[in-house]
Amino acid sequence: MKVQRNHYIYFWFINSIMAFATGIIIGLVIWQAFRQMFKVTYDGRDLSIFIILITPLCFLFVYQFFLWSFFWGKRRGEFEYSFIEKTAEGGKSLSELRIRLKKIKKDLQYYDDNDVHLQFKELIKVYSDNIVVHFQYGIFCESVGKVTEAIEAYEKTLSLIPKSEKALHTYVTNQINRVKTRGPSYYDGIPGLKYVLW
């Protein structure tokens, strides 16, 4: 699949910021936990504060290697899905879909799961050939423990993906196999480590 260059930049930028922010948080925790035990001073100044500076840079550096697997490695399918999701939600021709998906995501936080389930069913009727709608429905079904419906939603997603899109095809197939063998995931863990913000 040909992914637009600006999505590479967007994906890299967002993930790098999240990795850096994670490093800051972990750096603060390490600094608080160990500043008394490993107090390093130079000329009377406490140098343990540098943990807060070094840790985020280390996270940022290490995560660059992890990003490689999204762009050209085994996690390419997740990256391609993120592009499809972004274009499906952001395209001018699909502005209604974008609005409805955002409403569903918001309603998931405040309303009954049955209400969200009905909203997805209505969305599927209107956008029956949309990969993102079926995949998001699969994620929702997993989160509420509807294993059979989650598998069916992922299988429908798979049927909409051209065979030539091997990375994306493998990614969705792996989701199906994971649900069949390990059961549903009760948290929204797509895509990847959820560093990506939508």
N, C-alpha and C positions, 0 to 999 in steps of 0.2 A: 504494500500500500504506500502510495506517495503521500507523505505527511508534509504539510506546509512548513517552511523554514521557521516562520515566526512561532509555531507551536513548540519546536525544539527549544527556542530561546525562552519562551514562557515557562515551559516545563522545567528547564534547567534553573531558571531564576527562582521560581517558587520553591522548588525542592531545595535549592542551596540556602535560601533564606530560612526555611524550616529546619534544615540541618544545623545551621548556625545558631538559631534560637534554642534548639534542643541542647546544643553544646553550652550555651550560656546558663541554662537551667541546671544542667548536670555540673557545670563548673561551680556554680553557687553552692550546690549541695555538697560537693567535695570540699570546697573551701570552708564552709561552715563546720563540716564534720572533722576535718583534719587540721585546721589552722593552729589549734593548740598543740596537737601531737607533733606536727612537722613544722614548727615555726622556724622559718628561714629568714635570717636578717642580714642586711648588709649596711654597714655604717649606721646602725641603729634603726633602720627602716625595715618594716615587715614586708617581705617579698612574696608571701603566700598569696597575696592578691593577684599575682600574675597567673594563678591557676584559672581565674575567671577569664582571662584574656587568651590563654593558651588552649584551653579545652574547646571553645567554639571554633577556633582556627583548625584544630585537629579534626573535629567533626566535619567541618566544611571540606577539608582536604580529602579525608577518607571517603566521604560520600560521593566525591567526584568519580571514584572508581565504581561505586555502586550504580551511579547513573548510566555508566557505559552499558550495563546489562539491559537497561530500558531502551536505549537507542539502537544497539546492535547485537545484544545478547539474548539470553533466554527469556527476559522479561519484555521483549519487544511487543508482544501481544497486548500487554497492559498499557503500554505507551500508545499503541494504535487505537485501543479502545478509548483512552483519554482524549485523543484527537476527535474521534467520532462523537463522543459525548459533548465535547466543547463546541463542535460545529453544529450538532443537532440542537443544542440549547441556545446557541448564539446566532445562528443564521437568521437573516431577515425573513426568509420564507417560512421559518418555523418559529416565529415569535410567540405564537399561541402555545405551542408545545413547551417552549422555554418557561413561559409564565405558569403553565399548569404543573410542570415538574417542580418548579420552585415552590409553588403552593403546597404540593404534596410533601416536599422535604420539610417545610415549615409545620405543616399539620402533623407530621410524625412526632414532633416534639410536644404538641399540646392536645391532640385529639385522640379519640379511640381508634385502635388499629382497624376495626371493622369499617369505619368511615374512610380511612385511607385505602383499604382494600377495594371498596366500591369505586373510589376515584380512579384507581389503577385500572379496574375493569372497564370503566367508561373510556379511559385514555386508550386502552388497547383496541376498543371498537373503532375509535377514530383513526389511530395510528397503528393499524394492524401489521404494517410492514416496516416498522421502525425498530432498528436494533436496540437503541438506547432504552426505549420504553419497555421492551421485553426483558432486557438485562436488569434494569432498575427494579422491575417487578420481581425478578428472581431474587435480587438482594433483599427486597422487602419481605418476600415469603420466607427466606432463610431466617431473617431477624425475628419473625414471629413463630417460627417452628413449623411452617407448612412445607414439609420436605418434598412431597409429591408435586405440589404446585411450583416450587422453586426449580425442580429438575425440569418440569415441562416448560417453564419460562426460559430456562437456559437452552433447552433443546430447540425451542422455537427461534431463539436468537441465533443458534448455530445454523439452522436451516436458512436464515436470511443472509448469512455471510457467504460470499462467493468462495468456492474451493481454492481459488488462486491466492486468497489472503491467508496464507499458511500460519503466520504468527498469531493472528487474531483467532483463527480457527482453533489452534492449539490452546490458546488462553481460555476460550469458552469451554472447550472439551475438558480441560483441567478442572474448571469450576464444577462441571457435571460430575466428574469422577470423584472430586473431593466431597461433594454433598452425598453421593451414593456410598462412599466408603467411610467417611468420618462423621457424617451427619451435618446438620446446618450450623452455620456460624451465626452467633447471636449478636454480632457487632458489625458495623459497616466498615469492612476492611478493604474496600476496593477504591481506587487501585493501589496496589502495593502496600506500603506501610502507612498509607493515608497521609503522606507528607503533602500530596497534591491538594490544593484548595480549589473548590469549584464554587 
